């Protein structure tokens, strides 16, 4: 098992992304917008938005990653 094939590398990446998605299903992002500008004075507002990753999506990505890892192992034999 010297070299990993490309399909296995993609599978490992997808599996890790799926595990992270299951472990941390909610994340927030911030967006700063300029509300008003009067001369040199700038008023800015920061808005935080929460994003939720559905567990079915994370589980699907994890399952696809495991299938690709299995396919890569099968291909190398």
N, CA, C, O and CB atoms as a CASP TS submission, in Angstrom:
PFRMAT TS
TARGET T0000
AUTHOR 0000-0000-0000
METHOD Language model
MODEL 1
PARENT N/A
ATOM      1  N   UNK     1       0.842  -1.185   0.000  1.00  0.00           N
ATOM      2  CA  UNK     1       0.000   0.000   0.000  1.00  0.00           C
ATOM      3  C   UNK     1       0.883   1.242   0.000  1.00  0.00           C
ATOM      4  O   UNK     1       0.824   2.045   0.931  1.00  0.00           O
ATOM      5  CB  UNK     1      -0.956   0.002   1.220  1.00  0.00           C
ATOM      6  N   UNK     2       1.689   1.403  -1.023  1.00  0.00           N
ATOM      7  CA  UNK     2       2.623   2.505  -1.068  1.00  0.00           C
ATOM      8  C   UNK     2       1.991   3.834  -1.438  1.00  0.00           C
ATOM      9  O   UNK     2       2.203   4.835  -0.753  1.00  0.00           O
ATOM     10  CB  UNK     2       3.699   2.195  -2.024  1.00  0.00           C
ATOM     11  N   UNK     3       1.220   3.856  -2.509  1.00  0.00           N
ATOM     12  CA  UNK     3       0.616   5.111  -2.969  1.00  0.00           C
ATOM     13  C   UNK     3      -0.891   5.040  -2.867  1.00  0.00           C
ATOM     14  O   UNK     3      -1.511   4.007  -3.122  1.00  0.00           O
ATOM     15  CB  UNK     3       1.032   5.422  -4.412  1.00  0.00           C
ATOM     16  N   UNK     4      -1.461   6.174  -2.487  1.00  0.00           N
ATOM     17  CA  UNK     4      -2.917   6.273  -2.461  1.00  0.00           C
ATOM     18  C   UNK     4      -3.379   6.798  -3.819  1.00  0.00           C
ATOM     19  O   UNK     4      -2.791   7.721  -4.381  1.00  0.00           O
ATOM     20  CB  UNK     4      -3.408   7.204  -1.295  1.00  0.00           C
ATOM     21  N   UNK     5      -4.433   6.194  -4.323  1.00  0.00           N
ATOM     22  CA  UNK     5      -4.961   6.659  -5.602  1.00  0.00           C
ATOM     23  C   UNK     5      -5.757   7.944  -5.388  1.00  0.00           C
ATOM     24  O   UNK     5      -6.103   8.289  -4.258  1.00  0.00           O
ATOM     25  CB  UNK     5      -5.848   5.568  -6.265  1.00  0.00           C
ATOM     26  N   UNK     6      -6.038   8.635  -6.461  1.00  0.00           N
ATOM     27  CA  UNK     6      -6.783   9.893  -6.389  1.00  0.00           C
ATOM     28  C   UNK     6      -8.176   9.707  -5.819  1.00  0.00           C
ATOM     29  O   UNK     6      -8.680  10.570  -5.100  1.00  0.00           O
ATOM     30  CB  UNK     6      -6.878  10.519  -7.757  1.00  0.00           C
ATOM     31  N   UNK     7      -8.804   8.570  -6.144  1.00  0.00           N
ATOM     32  CA  UNK     7     -10.158   8.326  -5.660  1.00  0.00           C
ATOM     33  C   UNK     7     -10.161   8.140  -4.139  1.00  0.00           C
ATOM     34  O   UNK     7     -11.114   8.530  -3.464  1.00  0.00           O
ATOM     35  CB  UNK     7     -10.761   7.088  -6.354  1.00  0.00           C
ATOM     36  N   UNK     8      -9.093   7.543  -3.606  1.00  0.00           N
ATOM     37  CA  UNK     8      -9.002   7.368  -2.151  1.00  0.00           C
ATOM     38  C   UNK     8      -8.767   8.706  -1.446  1.00  0.00           C
ATOM     39  O   UNK     8      -9.308   8.944  -0.366  1.00  0.00           O
ATOM     40  CB  UNK     8      -7.872   6.384  -1.801  1.00  0.00           C
ATOM     41  N   UNK     9      -7.975   9.559  -2.046  1.00  0.00           N
ATOM     42  CA  UNK     9      -7.712  10.872  -1.448  1.00  0.00           C
ATOM     43  C   UNK     9      -8.995  11.683  -1.382  1.00  0.00           C
ATOM     44  O   UNK     9      -9.279  12.319  -0.367  1.00  0.00           O
ATOM     45  CB  UNK     9      -6.636  11.636  -2.251  1.00  0.00           C
ATOM     46  N   UNK    10      -9.777  11.665  -2.466  1.00  0.00           N
ATOM     47  CA  UNK    10     -11.065  12.362  -2.474  1.00  0.00           C
ATOM     48  C   UNK    10     -11.992  11.750  -1.435  1.00  0.00           C
ATOM     49  O   UNK    10     -12.715  12.471  -0.748  1.00  0.00           O
ATOM     50  CB  UNK    10     -11.714  12.304  -3.876  1.00  0.00           C
ATOM     51  N   UNK    11     -11.977  10.425  -1.314  1.00  0.00           N
ATOM     52  CA  UNK    11     -12.801   9.746  -0.318  1.00  0.00           C
ATOM     53  C   UNK    11     -12.435  10.138   1.105  1.00  0.00           C
ATOM     54  O   UNK    11     -13.318  10.359   1.933  1.00  0.00           O
ATOM     55  CB  UNK    11     -12.675   8.253  -0.479  1.00  0.00           C
ATOM     56  N   UNK    12     -11.145  10.226   1.394  1.00  0.00           N
ATOM     57  CA  UNK    12     -10.702  10.630   2.736  1.00  0.00           C
ATOM     58  C   UNK    12     -11.138  12.063   3.022  1.00  0.00           C
ATOM     59  O   UNK    12     -11.607  12.361   4.121  1.00  0.00           O
ATOM     60  CB  UNK    12      -9.163  10.500   2.870  1.00  0.00           C
ATOM     61  N   UNK    13     -10.988  12.944   2.047  1.00  0.00           N
ATOM     62  CA  UNK    13     -11.388  14.344   2.236  1.00  0.00           C
ATOM     63  C   UNK    13     -12.887  14.431   2.505  1.00  0.00           C
ATOM     64  O   UNK    13     -13.312  15.139   3.419  1.00  0.00           O
ATOM     65  CB  UNK    13     -11.015  15.193   0.994  1.00  0.00           C
ATOM     66  N   UNK    14     -13.693  13.714   1.713  1.00  0.00           N
ATOM     67  CA  UNK    14     -15.141  13.740   1.917  1.00  0.00           C
ATOM     68  C   UNK    14     -15.527  13.141   3.269  1.00  0.00           C
ATOM     69  O   UNK    14     -16.433  13.650   3.930  1.00  0.00           O
ATOM     70  CB  UNK    14     -15.847  12.983   0.791  1.00  0.00           C
ATOM     71  N   UNK    15     -14.857  12.076   3.686  1.00  0.00           N
ATOM     72  CA  UNK    15     -15.155  11.468   4.979  1.00  0.00           C
ATOM     73  C   UNK    15     -14.853  12.437   6.116  1.00  0.00           C
ATOM     74  O   UNK    15     -15.633  12.543   7.063  1.00  0.00           O
ATOM     75  CB  UNK    15     -14.354  10.174   5.160  1.00  0.00           C
ATOM     76  N   UNK    16     -13.733  13.141   6.032  1.00  0.00           N
ATOM     77  CA  UNK    16     -13.383  14.116   7.070  1.00  0.00           C
ATOM     78  C   UNK    16     -14.394  15.262   7.095  1.00  0.00           C
ATOM     79  O   UNK    16     -14.810  15.700   8.167  1.00  0.00           O
ATOM     80  CB  UNK    16     -11.959  14.666   6.837  1.00  0.00           C
ATOM     81  N   UNK    17     -14.788  15.745   5.924  1.00  0.00           N
ATOM     82  CA  UNK    17     -15.785  16.819   5.860  1.00  0.00           C
ATOM     83  C   UNK    17     -17.113  16.352   6.454  1.00  0.00           C
ATOM     84  O   UNK    17     -17.781  17.120   7.148  1.00  0.00           O
ATOM     85  CB  UNK    17     -15.989  17.285   4.399  1.00  0.00           C
ATOM     86  N   UNK    18     -17.502  15.108   6.192  1.00  0.00           N
ATOM     87  CA  UNK    18     -18.731  14.564   6.748  1.00  0.00           C
ATOM     88  C   UNK    18     -18.678  14.463   8.258  1.00  0.00           C
ATOM     89  O   UNK    18     -19.659  14.774   8.933  1.00  0.00           O
ATOM     90  CB  UNK    18     -19.013  13.213   6.159  1.00  0.00           C
ATOM     91  N   UNK    19     -17.549  14.032   8.801  1.00  0.00           N
ATOM     92  CA  UNK    19     -17.391  13.926  10.260  1.00  0.00           C
ATOM     93  C   UNK    19     -17.441  15.304  10.897  1.00  0.00           C
ATOM     94  O   UNK    19     -18.085  15.489  11.930  1.00  0.00           O
ATOM     95  CB  UNK    19     -16.062  13.222  10.621  1.00  0.00           C
ATOM     96  N   UNK    20     -16.766  16.274  10.289  1.00  0.00           N
ATOM     97  CA  UNK    20     -16.792  17.642  10.821  1.00  0.00           C
ATOM     98  C   UNK    20     -18.209  18.208  10.763  1.00  0.00           C
ATOM     99  O   UNK    20     -18.641  18.893  11.690  1.00  0.00           O
ATOM    100  CB  UNK    20     -15.818  18.554  10.034  1.00  0.00           C
ATOM    101  N   UNK    21     -18.931  17.929   9.688  1.00  0.00           N
ATOM    102  CA  UNK    21     -20.308  18.398   9.560  1.00  0.00           C
ATOM    103  C   UNK    21     -21.220  17.801  10.615  1.00  0.00           C
ATOM    104  O   UNK    21     -22.130  18.473  11.100  1.00  0.00           O
ATOM    105  CB  UNK    21     -20.841  18.071   8.187  1.00  0.00           C
ATOM    106  N   UNK    22     -20.987  16.545  10.978  1.00  0.00           N
ATOM    107  CA  UNK    22     -21.777  15.931  12.041  1.00  0.00           C
ATOM    108  C   UNK    22     -21.383  16.466  13.414  1.00  0.00           C
ATOM    109  O   UNK    22     -22.234  16.609  14.292  1.00  0.00           O
ATOM    110  CB  UNK    22     -21.616  14.417  12.008  1.00  0.00           C
ATOM    111  N   UNK    23     -20.101  16.760  13.602  1.00  0.00           N
ATOM    112  CA  UNK    23     -19.622  17.242  14.901  1.00  0.00           C
ATOM    113  C   UNK    23     -20.003  18.698  15.148  1.00  0.00           C
ATOM    114  O   UNK    23     -20.313  19.073  16.278  1.00  0.00           O
ATOM    115  CB  UNK    23     -18.109  17.086  14.993  1.00  0.00           C
ATOM    116  N   UNK    24     -19.984  19.524  14.096  1.00  0.00           N
ATOM    117  CA  UNK    24     -20.284  20.951  14.225  1.00  0.00           C
ATOM    118  C   UNK    24     -21.363  21.296  13.201  1.00  0.00           C
ATOM    119  O   UNK    24     -21.049  21.782  12.114  1.00  0.00           O
ATOM    120  CB  UNK    24     -18.993  21.836  14.016  1.00  0.00           C
ATOM    121  N   UNK    25     -22.640  21.046  13.538  1.00  0.00           N
ATOM    122  CA  UNK    25     -23.693  21.258  12.540  1.00  0.00           C
ATOM    123  C   UNK    25     -24.108  22.713  12.349  1.00  0.00           C
ATOM    124  O   UNK    25     -24.785  23.028  11.370  1.00  0.00           O
ATOM    125  CB  UNK    25     -24.890  20.468  12.917  1.00  0.00           C
ATOM    126  N   UNK    26     -23.718  23.610  13.260  1.00  0.00           N
ATOM    127  CA  UNK    26     -24.122  25.016  13.159  1.00  0.00           C
ATOM    128  C   UNK    26     -22.870  25.886  13.195  1.00  0.00           C
ATOM    129  O   UNK    26     -22.007  25.710  14.055  1.00  0.00           O
ATOM    130  CB  UNK    26     -25.110  25.408  14.312  1.00  0.00           C
ATOM    131  N   UNK    27     -22.777  26.827  12.255  1.00  0.00           N
ATOM    132  CA  UNK    27     -21.688  27.802  12.277  1.00  0.00           C
ATOM    133  C   UNK    27     -22.246  29.167  11.912  1.00  0.00           C
ATOM    134  O   UNK    27     -23.287  29.272  11.264  1.00  0.00           O
ATOM    135  CB  UNK    27     -20.543  27.393  11.305  1.00  0.00           C
ATOM    136  N   UNK    28     -21.544  30.208  12.333  1.00  0.00           N
ATOM    137  CA  UNK    28     -22.004  31.572  12.075  1.00  0.00           C
ATOM    138  C   UNK    28     -20.985  32.307  11.216  1.00  0.00           C
ATOM    139  O   UNK    28     -19.783  32.047  11.275  1.00  0.00           O
ATOM    140  CB  UNK    28     -22.245  32.331  13.399  1.00  0.00           C
ATOM    141  N   UNK    29     -21.502  33.228  10.423  1.00  0.00           N
ATOM    142  CA  UNK    29     -20.648  34.114   9.637  1.00  0.00           C
ATOM    143  C   UNK    29     -21.021  35.557   9.958  1.00  0.00           C
ATOM    144  O   UNK    29     -22.139  35.846  10.383  1.00  0.00           O
ATOM    145  CB  UNK    29     -20.789  33.827   8.108  1.00  0.00           C
ATOM    146  N   UNK    30     -20.065  36.452   9.747  1.00  0.00           N
ATOM    147  CA  UNK    30     -20.306  37.870   9.989  1.00  0.00           C
ATOM    148  C   UNK    30     -20.144  38.641   8.693  1.00  0.00           C
ATOM    149  O   UNK    30     -19.285  38.337   7.865  1.00  0.00           O
ATOM    150  CB  UNK    30     -19.351  38.418  11.070  1.00  0.00           C
ATOM    151  N   UNK    31     -20.995  39.649   8.541  1.00  0.00           N
ATOM    152  CA  UNK    31     -20.924  40.510   7.358  1.00  0.00           C
ATOM    153  C   UNK    31     -21.042  41.952   7.835  1.00  0.00           C
ATOM    154  O   UNK    31     -22.001  42.314   8.517  1.00  0.00           O
ATOM    155  CB  UNK    31     -22.054  40.158   6.310  1.00  0.00           C
ATOM    156  N   UNK    32     -20.068  42.763   7.477  1.00  0.00           N
ATOM    157  CA  UNK    32     -20.072  44.174   7.859  1.00  0.00           C
ATOM    158  C   UNK    32     -20.460  45.009   6.642  1.00  0.00           C
ATOM    159  O   UNK    32     -19.865  44.886   5.571  1.00  0.00           O
ATOM    160  CB  UNK    32     -18.679  44.615   8.417  1.00  0.00           C
ATOM    161  N   UNK    33     -21.457  45.849   6.824  1.00  0.00           N
ATOM    162  CA  UNK    33     -21.923  46.713   5.741  1.00  0.00           C
ATOM    163  C   UNK    33     -21.835  48.166   6.172  1.00  0.00           C
ATOM    164  O   UNK    33     -22.008  48.500   7.344  1.00  0.00           O
ATOM    165  CB  UNK    33     -23.369  46.357   5.330  1.00  0.00           C
ATOM    166  N   UNK    34     -21.563  49.017   5.201  1.00  0.00           N
ATOM    167  CA  UNK    34     -21.566  50.451   5.461  1.00  0.00           C
ATOM    168  C   UNK    34     -23.010  50.943   5.374  1.00  0.00           C
ATOM    169  O   UNK    34     -23.656  50.828   4.332  1.00  0.00           O
ATOM    170  CB  UNK    34     -20.638  51.219   4.450  1.00  0.00           C
ATOM    171  N   UNK    35     -23.504  51.490   6.482  1.00  0.00           N
ATOM    172  CA  UNK    35     -24.894  51.932   6.548  1.00  0.00           C
ATOM    173  C   UNK    35     -25.034  53.363   6.048  1.00  0.00           C
ATOM    174  O   UNK    35     -25.922  53.669   5.252  1.00  0.00           O
ATOM    175  CB  UNK    35     -25.423  51.819   7.979  1.00  0.00           C
ATOM    176  N   UNK    36     -24.148  54.240   6.524  1.00  0.00           N
ATOM    177  CA  UNK    36     -24.232  55.647   6.130  1.00  0.00           C
ATOM    178  C   UNK    36     -22.830  56.245   6.108  1.00  0.00           C
ATOM    179  O   UNK    36     -21.932  55.789   6.816  1.00  0.00           O
ATOM    180  CB  UNK    36     -25.156  56.446   7.098  1.00  0.00           C
ATOM    181  N   UNK    37     -22.661  57.275   5.280  1.00  0.00           N
ATOM    182  CA  UNK    37     -21.384  57.980   5.205  1.00  0.00           C
ATOM    183  C   UNK    37     -21.678  59.469   5.125  1.00  0.00           C
ATOM    184  O   UNK    37     -22.329  59.948   4.197  1.00  0.00           O
ATOM    185  CB  UNK    37     -20.532  57.503   3.975  1.00  0.00           C
ATOM    186  N   UNK    38     -21.181  60.186   6.124  1.00  0.00           N
ATOM    187  CA  UNK    38     -21.354  61.637   6.170  1.00  0.00           C
ATOM    188  C   UNK    38     -19.954  62.236   6.295  1.00  0.00           C
ATOM    189  O   UNK    38     -19.364  62.229   7.376  1.00  0.00           O
ATOM    190  CB  UNK    38     -22.299  62.086   7.373  1.00  0.00           C
ATOM    191  N   UNK    39     -19.444  62.739   5.220  1.00  0.00           N
ATOM    192  CA  UNK    39     -18.084  63.278   5.234  1.00  0.00           C
ATOM    193  C   UNK    39     -17.088  62.163   5.513  1.00  0.00           C
ATOM    194  O   UNK    39     -17.047  61.161   4.799  1.00  0.00           O
ATOM    195  CB  UNK    39     -17.947  64.401   6.289  1.00  0.00           C
ATOM    196  N   UNK    40     -16.277  62.348   6.570  1.00  0.00           N
ATOM    197  CA  UNK    40     -15.315  61.320   6.955  1.00  0.00           C
ATOM    198  C   UNK    40     -15.916  60.304   7.924  1.00  0.00           C
ATOM    199  O   UNK    40     -15.275  59.304   8.246  1.00  0.00           O
ATOM    200  CB  UNK    40     -14.092  61.964   7.579  1.00  0.00           C
ATOM    201  N   UNK    41     -17.107  60.544   8.378  1.00  0.00           N
ATOM    202  CA  UNK    41     -17.768  59.661   9.337  1.00  0.00           C
ATOM    203  C   UNK    41     -18.475  58.524   8.591  1.00  0.00           C
ATOM    204  O   UNK    41     -19.279  58.756   7.687  1.00  0.00           O
ATOM    205  CB  UNK    41     -18.782  60.457  10.210  1.00  0.00           C
ATOM    206  N   UNK    42     -18.154  57.300   8.991  1.00  0.00           N
ATOM    207  CA  UNK    42     -18.787  56.130   8.388  1.00  0.00           C
ATOM    208  C   UNK    42     -19.501  55.343   9.479  1.00  0.00           C
ATOM    209  O   UNK    42     -18.932  55.084  10.540  1.00  0.00           O
ATOM    210  CB  UNK    42     -17.740  55.238   7.651  1.00  0.00           C
ATOM    211  N   UNK    43     -20.726  54.972   9.221  1.00  0.00           N
ATOM    212  CA  UNK    43     -21.471  54.112  10.126  1.00  0.00           C
ATOM    213  C   UNK    43     -21.551  52.725   9.511  1.00  0.00           C
ATOM    214  O   UNK    43     -21.992  52.551   8.375  1.00  0.00           O
ATOM    215  CB  UNK    43     -22.892  54.683  10.410  1.00  0.00           C
ATOM    216  N   UNK    44     -21.113  51.739  10.292  1.00  0.00           N
ATOM    217  CA  UNK    44     -21.118  50.376   9.805  1.00  0.00           C
ATOM    218  C   UNK    44     -21.945  49.501  10.737  1.00  0.00           C
ATOM    219  O   UNK    44     -22.008  49.746  11.942  1.00  0.00           O
ATOM    220  CB  UNK    44     -19.684  49.838   9.678  1.00  0.00           C
ATOM    221  N   UNK    45     -22.564  48.498  10.180  1.00  0.00           N
ATOM    222  CA  UNK    45     -23.332  47.534  10.959  1.00  0.00           C
ATOM    223  C   UNK    45     -22.800  46.137  10.663  1.00  0.00           C
ATOM    224  O   UNK    45     -22.537  45.786   9.513  1.00  0.00           O
ATOM    225  CB  UNK    45     -24.857  47.633  10.638  1.00  0.00           C
ATOM    226  N   UNK    46     -22.647  45.351  11.721  1.00  0.00           N
ATOM    227  CA  UNK    46     -22.191  43.979  11.581  1.00  0.00           C
ATOM    228  C   UNK    46     -23.375  43.054  11.820  1.00  0.00           C
ATOM    229  O   UNK    46     -24.049  43.129  12.847  1.00  0.00           O
ATOM    230  CB  UNK    46     -21.026  43.668  12.566  1.00  0.00           C
ATOM    231  N   UNK    47     -23.610  42.188  10.854  1.00  0.00           N
ATOM    232  CA  UNK    47     -24.729  41.249  10.939  1.00  0.00           C
ATOM    233  C   UNK    47     -24.184  39.824  11.031  1.00  0.00           C
ATOM    234  O   UNK    47     -23.367  39.411  10.207  1.00  0.00           O
ATOM    235  CB  UNK    47     -25.680  41.399   9.712  1.00  0.00           C
ATOM    236  N   UNK    48     -24.642  39.077  12.035  1.00  0.00           N
ATOM    237  CA  UNK    48     -24.246  37.682  12.188  1.00  0.00           C
ATOM    238  C   UNK    48     -25.366  36.784  11.666  1.00  0.00           C
ATOM    239  O   UNK    48     -26.541  36.985  11.971  1.00  0.00           O
ATOM    240  CB  UNK    48     -23.922  37.355  13.674  1.00  0.00           C
ATOM    241  N   UNK    49     -24.975  35.803  10.881  1.00  0.00           N
ATOM    242  CA  UNK    49     -25.936  34.874  10.306  1.00  0.00           C
ATOM    243  C   UNK    49     -25.547  33.454  10.691  1.00  0.00           C
ATOM    244  O   UNK    49     -24.391  33.064  10.527  1.00  0.00           O
ATOM    245  CB  UNK    49     -26.009  35.029   8.766  1.00  0.00           C
ATOM    246  N   UNK    50     -26.497  32.677  11.200  1.00  0.00           N
ATOM    247  CA  UNK    50     -26.254  31.281  11.549  1.00  0.00           C
ATOM    248  C   UNK    50     -26.639  30.385  10.374  1.00  0.00           C
ATOM    249  O   UNK    50     -27.663  30.592   9.723  1.00  0.00           O
ATOM    250  CB  UNK    50     -27.048  30.884  12.823  1.00  0.00           C
ATOM    251  N   UNK    51     -25.806  29.397  10.121  1.00  0.00           N
ATOM    252  CA  UNK    51     -26.050  28.430   9.064  1.00  0.00           C
ATOM    253  C   UNK    51     -26.090  27.043   9.689  1.00  0.00           C
ATOM    254  O   UNK    51     -25.258  26.718  10.537  1.00  0.00           O
ATOM    255  CB  UNK    51     -24.960  28.518   7.952  1.00  0.00           C
ATOM    256  N   UNK    52     -27.042  26.230   9.280  1.00  0.00           N
ATOM    257  CA  UNK    52     -27.189  24.881   9.807  1.00  0.00           C
ATOM    258  C   UNK    52     -26.974  23.872   8.685  1.00  0.00           C
ATOM    259  O   UNK    52     -27.562  23.981   7.609  1.00  0.00           O
ATOM    260  CB  UNK    52     -28.580  24.690  10.457  1.00  0.00           C
ATOM    261  N   UNK    53     -26.119  22.890   8.957  1.00  0.00           N
ATOM    262  CA  UNK    53     -25.890  21.804   8.007  1.00  0.00           C
ATOM    263  C   UNK    53     -26.780  20.639   8.433  1.00  0.00           C
ATOM    264  O   UNK    53     -26.625  20.128   9.543  1.00  0.00           O
ATOM    265  CB  UNK    53     -24.364  21.382   7.955  1.00  0.00           C
ATOM    266  N   UNK    54     -27.702  20.210   7.582  1.00  0.00           N
ATOM    267  CA  UNK    54     -28.575  19.095   7.952  1.00  0.00           C
ATOM    268  C   UNK    54     -27.769  17.807   8.171  1.00  0.00           C
ATOM    269  O   UNK    54     -26.846  17.524   7.407  1.00  0.00           O
ATOM    270  CB  UNK    54     -29.642  18.873   6.865  1.00  0.00           C
ATOM    271  N   UNK    55     -28.105  17.035   9.194  1.00  0.00           N
ATOM    272  CA  UNK    55     -27.361  15.796   9.455  1.00  0.00           C
ATOM    273  C   UNK    55     -27.429  14.800   8.294  1.00  0.00           C
ATOM    274  O   UNK    55     -26.493  14.025   8.097  1.00  0.00           O
ATOM    275  CB  UNK    55     -27.891  15.137  10.711  1.00  0.00           C
ATOM    276  N   UNK    56     -28.505  14.810   7.535  1.00  0.00           N
ATOM    277  CA  UNK    56     -28.614  13.884   6.404  1.00  0.00           C
ATOM    278  C   UNK    56     -27.566  14.207   5.338  1.00  0.00           C
ATOM    279  O   UNK    56     -27.053  13.304   4.678  1.00  0.00           O
ATOM    280  CB  UNK    56     -30.031  13.941   5.794  1.00  0.00           C
ATOM    281  N   UNK    57     -27.252  15.485   5.170  1.00  0.00           N
ATOM    282  CA  UNK    57     -26.226  15.882   4.194  1.00  0.00           C
ATOM    283  C   UNK    57     -24.850  15.452   4.682  1.00  0.00           C
ATOM    284  O   UNK    57     -24.063  14.900   3.914  1.00  0.00           O
ATOM    285  CB  UNK    57     -26.256  17.414   3.952  1.00  0.00           C
ATOM    286  N   UNK    58     -24.556  15.703   5.961  1.00  0.00           N
ATOM    287  CA  UNK    58     -23.262  15.297   6.519  1.00  0.00           C
ATOM    288  C   UNK    58     -23.101  13.786   6.463  1.00  0.00           C
ATOM    289  O   UNK    58     -22.036  13.280   6.109  1.00  0.00           O
ATOM    290  CB  UNK    58     -23.119  15.788   7.968  1.00  0.00           C
ATOM    291  N   UNK    59     -24.164  13.069   6.814  1.00  0.00           N
ATOM    292  CA  UNK    59     -24.102  11.613   6.756  1.00  0.00           C
ATOM    293  C   UNK    59     -23.921  11.101   5.334  1.00  0.00           C
ATOM    294  O   UNK    59     -23.198  10.130   5.109  1.00  0.00           O
ATOM    295  CB  UNK    59     -25.353  11.017   7.358  1.00  0.00           C
ATOM    296  N   UNK    60     -24.571  11.743   4.382  1.00  0.00           N
ATOM    297  CA  UNK    60     -24.413  11.359   2.984  1.00  0.00           C
ATOM    298  C   UNK    60     -23.005  11.580   2.471  1.00  0.00           C
ATOM    299  O   UNK    60     -22.457  10.749   1.746  1.00  0.00           O
ATOM    300  CB  UNK    60     -25.381  12.121   2.131  1.00  0.00           C
ATOM    301  N   UNK    61     -22.416  12.717   2.857  1.00  0.00           N
ATOM    302  CA  UNK    61     -21.040  13.004   2.440  1.00  0.00           C
ATOM    303  C   UNK    61     -20.084  12.000   3.076  1.00  0.00           C
ATOM    304  O   UNK    61     -19.153  11.530   2.423  1.00  0.00           O
ATOM    305  CB  UNK    61     -20.638  14.452   2.826  1.00  0.00           C
ATOM    306  N   UNK    62     -20.311  11.670   4.342  1.00  0.00           N
ATOM    307  CA  UNK    62     -19.482  10.676   5.023  1.00  0.00           C
ATOM    308  C   UNK    62     -19.605   9.316   4.339  1.00  0.00           C
ATOM    309  O   UNK    62     -18.598   8.648   4.104  1.00  0.00           O
ATOM    310  CB  UNK    62     -19.881  10.565   6.506  1.00  0.00           C
ATOM    311  N   UNK    63     -20.837   8.900   4.017  1.00  0.00           N
ATOM    312  CA  UNK    63     -21.050   7.614   3.358  1.00  0.00           C
ATOM    313  C   UNK    63     -20.392   7.582   1.975  1.00  0.00           C
ATOM    314  O   UNK    63     -19.782   6.580   1.602  1.00  0.00           O
ATOM    315  CB  UNK    63     -22.551   7.325   3.233  1.00  0.00           C
ATOM    316  N   UNK    64     -20.514   8.668   1.223  1.00  0.00           N
ATOM    317  CA  UNK    64     -19.874   8.735  -0.092  1.00  0.00           C
ATOM    318  C   UNK    64     -18.357   8.634   0.041  1.00  0.00           C
ATOM    319  O   UNK    64     -17.703   7.952  -0.748  1.00  0.00           O
ATOM    320  CB  UNK    64     -20.259  10.041  -0.813  1.00  0.00           C
ATOM    321  N   UNK    65     -17.803   9.316   1.042  1.00  0.00           N
ATOM    322  CA  UNK    65     -16.361   9.228   1.273  1.00  0.00           C
ATOM    323  C   UNK    65     -15.921   7.813   1.573  1.00  0.00           C
ATOM    324  O   UNK    65     -14.893   7.362   1.066  1.00  0.00           O
ATOM    325  CB  UNK    65     -15.956  10.136   2.410  1.00  0.00           C
ATOM    326  N   UNK    66     -16.695   7.095   2.401  1.00  0.00           N
ATOM    327  CA  UNK    66     -16.341   5.713   2.733  1.00  0.00           C
ATOM    328  C   UNK    66     -16.456   4.804   1.507  1.00  0.00           C
ATOM    329  O   UNK    66     -15.642   3.899   1.322  1.00  0.00           O
ATOM    330  CB  UNK    66     -17.241   5.190   3.863  1.00  0.00           C
ATOM    331  N   UNK    67     -17.462   5.047   0.677  1.00  0.00           N
ATOM    332  CA  UNK    67     -17.598   4.254  -0.556  1.00  0.00           C
ATOM    333  C   UNK    67     -16.407   4.496  -1.477  1.00  0.00           C
ATOM    334  O   UNK    67     -15.883   3.553  -2.070  1.00  0.00           O
ATOM    335  CB  UNK    67     -18.919   4.601  -1.291  1.00  0.00           C
ATOM    336  N   UNK    68     -15.978   5.743  -1.602  1.00  0.00           N
ATOM    337  CA  UNK    68     -14.829   6.042  -2.461  1.00  0.00           C
ATOM    338  C   UNK    68     -13.545   5.442  -1.900  1.00  0.00           C
ATOM    339  O   UNK    68     -12.693   4.986  -2.664  1.00  0.00           O
ATOM    340  CB  UNK    68     -14.667   7.556  -2.626  1.00  0.00           C
ATOM    341  N   UNK    69     -13.394   5.435  -0.582  1.00  0.00           N
ATOM    342  CA  UNK    69     -12.212   4.794   0.018  1.00  0.00           C
ATOM    343  C   UNK    69     -12.232   3.300  -0.292  1.00  0.00           C
ATOM    344  O   UNK    69     -11.212   2.716  -0.657  1.00  0.00           O
ATOM    345  CB  UNK    69     -12.167   5.030   1.564  1.00  0.00           C
ATOM    346  N   UNK    70     -13.407   2.692  -0.141  1.00  0.00           N
ATOM    347  CA  UNK    70     -13.517   1.267  -0.470  1.00  0.00           C
ATOM    348  C   UNK    70     -13.226   0.984  -1.930  1.00  0.00           C
ATOM    349  O   UNK    70     -12.566  -0.003  -2.255  1.00  0.00           O
ATOM    350  CB  UNK    70     -14.896   0.758  -0.126  1.00  0.00           C
ATOM    351  N   UNK    71     -13.712   1.844  -2.814  1.00  0.00           N
ATOM    352  CA  UNK    71     -13.456   1.672  -4.244  1.00  0.00           C
ATOM    353  C   UNK    71     -11.964   1.823  -4.537  1.00  0.00           C
ATOM    354  O   UNK    71     -11.416   1.105  -5.374  1.00  0.00           O
ATOM    355  CB  UNK    71     -14.273   2.692  -5.070  1.00  0.00           C
ATOM    356  N   UNK    72     -11.319   2.747  -3.855  1.00  0.00           N
ATOM    357  CA  UNK    72      -9.875   2.922  -4.058  1.00  0.00           C
ATOM    358  C   UNK    72      -9.100   1.721  -3.563  1.00  0.00           C
ATOM    359  O   UNK    72      -8.121   1.319  -4.192  1.00  0.00           O
ATOM    360  CB  UNK    72      -9.383   4.180  -3.351  1.00  0.00           C
ATOM    361  N   UNK    73      -9.517   1.135  -2.444  1.00  0.00           N
ATOM    362  CA  UNK    73      -8.858  -0.070  -1.947  1.00  0.00           C
ATOM    363  C   UNK    73      -9.080  -1.248  -2.894  1.00  0.00           C
ATOM    364  O   UNK    73      -8.168  -2.037  -3.141  1.00  0.00           O
ATOM    365  CB  UNK    73      -9.371  -0.416  -0.545  1.00  0.00           C
ATOM    366  N   UNK    74     -10.286  -1.358  -3.415  1.00  0.00           N
ATOM    367  CA  UNK    74     -10.599  -2.436  -4.354  1.00  0.00           C
ATOM    368  C   UNK    74      -9.793  -2.296  -5.647  1.00  0.00           C
ATOM    369  O   UNK    74      -9.356  -3.283  -6.239  1.00  0.00           O
ATOM    370  CB  UNK    74     -12.102  -2.448  -4.670  1.00  0.00           C
ATOM    371  N   UNK    75      -9.610  -1.053  -6.064  1.00  0.00           N
ATOM    372  CA  UNK    75      -8.892  -0.792  -7.320  1.00  0.00           C
ATOM    373  C   UNK    75      -7.422  -1.136  -7.205  1.00  0.00           C
ATOM    374  O   UNK    75      -6.823  -1.573  -8.188  1.00  0.00           O
ATOM    375  CB  UNK    75      -9.045   0.667  -7.728  1.00  0.00           C
ATOM    376  N   UNK    76      -6.813  -0.953  -6.025  1.00  0.00           N
ATOM    377  CA  UNK    76      -5.390  -1.194  -5.862  1.00  0.00           C
ATOM    378  C   UNK    76      -5.063  -2.684  -5.757  1.00  0.00           C
ATOM    379  O   UNK    76      -3.905  -3.068  -5.917  1.00  0.00           O
ATOM    380  CB  UNK    76      -4.886  -0.469  -4.637  1.00  0.00           C
ATOM    381  N   UNK    77      -6.064  -3.528  -5.492  1.00  0.00           N
ATOM    382  CA  UNK    77      -5.805  -4.967  -5.359  1.00  0.00           C
ATOM    383  C   UNK    77      -5.776  -5.650  -6.657  1.00  0.00           C
ATOM    384  O   UNK    77      -5.570  -6.863  -6.712  1.00  0.00           O
ATOM    385  CB  UNK    77      -6.815  -5.613  -4.504  1.00  0.00           C
TER
END
